[in-house]
Amino acid sequence: MTDSVTRAFKAALYASDDTSLDTGAALLAADLASVREARARGAEFVTQTWRRGWQPADVVRMVRRELSEEHARLAAGLILDETRRYLDGLPARWDDQLAALPARGEPSDRFLHATALLELYRLLLRLPGIEPVGPVPGAPAHLPPPSSHEPRMLTRIRALLAKAEGTDFPEEAEALTAKAQELMARHSVDEALLAHREHSAETPAACRIGVDAPYETAKAILLDAVATANRCRAVWNESFGFSTVVGFAPDLEMAEVLYTSLLVQGTAAMAKAEAAQRSGGRRRTKTFRQSFLMAYAHRVGERLASASDQVTAEDSSLLPVLAAREVAVTGAVDEMFPSTQRTRVRGVDDAAGWEHGRAAADRARVQGGSGAS
């Protein structure tokens, strides 16, 4: 590493004031070769985040929260360059995360580029260790790599939920979401029975799902409800903007798909409810939206639990198998998170928002099974 890069890093990366940052950026910007060398050093900072438990989506999420979209595009380029060197493949779920990264980008101005690099590196250095949810790139995998082909059932579920999100007719959305939830519940039971018959050594896995502002408390509660109904557990990290969901692999996929769809449906329903309120001459604020989404999450949770119970009640012989998996998931959560705390929910004080939110949850109709109301 050249002397100018060494001095720039020493000046900027371990100090928090802007003066030190400007000094480091000026040292790099004085020579184009120094900027290029500093950019090439990005892989080292990215690799360190993997070793501390972070994954591509987590890193970009934090960069967006703490810096800017411009820095997120710069981080995306560094991540893509760093992950190309793993010839033996990447851990499960990483390919999807890489595909979802923002388009790479770098400032054209030399000083701005140097400044952005140093700001990004300083943030990456300060990211703390978090609970790992899978192996780091390059580490030997204990499980066979996932199939590149999505199970036919999951493909069908995604199609049903996509139609539910796209329709303007509440009754059609109800029927589509209900069918999707029924298929999810039955697929989970089938997977559990298959694993039991084959004496599978499969153990619970984990993934992280972003829970972004605004109204992140309501979104975290919705994700918790979806996770619980799909025999998973969710632990919310408010500071970093994600929940860690623990469960068996098929259930994790279902939980993520359903949460994403219900969030889309709930947000669309909230916008329609606000429009109706405004057309009636009533101006609504953040409290309306917060109350709406909290009520939506609460009611969805009730209905998901009912749907899940209905499927398992059809065959009492399922209970020991499902109970064993629940014990395994709970044990995995306790091991990953030995210290958790409950959060008191506040800010639900708009009656109209609450009523509209519960009504929207009823229209989403998550209860499965024939003849469900």
Secondary structure, DSSP 8 states (H G I E B T S, - for coil): --HHHHHHHHHHTT--SHHHHHHHHHHHHT-HHHHHHHHHTHHHHHHHHHHTT--HHHHHHHHHHHS-HHHHHHHHHHHHHHHTT-TT---TTHHHHHHTS------SSHHHHHHHHHHHHHHHHH-------S--TTS--SS----SS--HHHHHHHHHHHHHHH-S-HHHHHHHHHHHHHHHHHHHHHHHHHHHHTT-----EEEEEE--SSSHHHHHHHHHHHHHHTT-EEEEETTTTEEEEEE-HHHHHHHHHHHHHHHHHHHHHHHHHHHHHHHTT----HHHHHHHHHHHHHHHHHHHHHHHHHHHHT-TTHHHHHHHHHHHHHHHHHHH-SS-----------HHHHHHHHHHHHHH----STT--
